Amino acid sequence: MRIEELKKAKDQRPFQPFLIRMADGREIQVRHPDAVAWDSDHPRIAICVLPGGGWEVIDVALVTSLGMQAPAPPAESKAEGNGP
């Protein structure tokens, strides 16, 4: 994968959490746009902050796909007295 795809996922607004799938089967959850970063001088390497506070250095070339869930539809609210 190219860093441009990862950047596009990170920079979308509103931000939607996404999953990074690695060639070795690992999956890394990105729940906040600040949870993934890279140095523009070395765009092949990214650092991901993991849920729980750990971190992982990944080789972007070994990312096989990015997964995003569709945004949840807004919850419908029923006005008082208008229900069955």
C-alpha positions in Angstrom: 0.0 0.0 0.0 1.1 3.6 -0.5 1.2 6.2 2.2 -1.3 8.3 0.3 -4.1 5.8 1.0 -3.3 5.8 4.7 -3.2 9.6 4.7 -6.6 9.8 3.0 -8.1 7.5 5.7 -6.5 9.5 8.5 -7.5 12.9 7.1 -11.1 12.3 6.3 -13.6 14.6 7.9 -15.5 13.8 9.9 -13.0 11.2 11.0 -14.2 7.6 10.9 -12.2 4.9 12.8 -10.5 2.4 10.5 -8.7 -0.9 10.6 -5.2 -1.5 9.1 -4.7 -5.1 7.9 -1.2 -6.3 7.7 0.3 -9.0 5.4 1.1 -11.2 8.5 -2.6 -11.2 9.5 -2.4 -8.5 12.3 -5.1 -5.9 12.4 -4.5 -2.5 14.0 -7.4 -0.4 15.0 -7.1 3.4 14.4 -9.7 5.1 16.6 -8.4 8.7 16.3 -6.6 10.5 13.6 -3.7 11.3 15.9 -3.2 7.6 16.5 -1.2 7.1 13.3 1.7 9.2 12.1 4.8 9.1 9.8 7.8 11.2 8.9 7.5 12.7 5.5 11.2 11.9 5.0 10.5 8.2 5.6 6.9 7.6 4.4 7.3 3.9 4.3 7.3 3.6 8.1 4.3 4.6 10.2 3.8 4.5 14.0 0.4 3.5 15.3 -0.8 4.2 18.9 -2.7 1.1 20.0 -5.8 1.0 22.1 -4.6 0.7 25.7 -1.6 2.9 25.2 1.0 0.7 23.4 2.4 1.5 20.0 3.6 -0.3 16.9 5.9 0.6 14.1 4.6 -0.7 10.7 6.0 -1.0 7.2 3.4 0.7 5.1 4.4 -1.6 2.1 3.1 -4.5 4.2 -0.4 -3.1 4.7 -2.7 -5.2 2.6 -5.9 -3.2 3.1 -7.8 -0.6 5.1 -11.2 -1.3 6.5 -13.8 1.3 7.3 -17.3 0.8 8.6 -20.1 2.8 7.1 -21.2 5.6 9.4 -24.1 4.7 11.7 -27.4 6.3 10.7 -28.6 9.0 13.1 -30.8 7.6 15.9 -34.5 8.5 15.5 -36.2 10.1 18.4 -39.9 9.9 19.0 -41.6 13.0 20.3 -43.7 12.5 23.4 -47.3 11.7 22.6 -46.7 10.9 19.0 -46.1 7.2 19.5 -48.6 4.3 19.2 
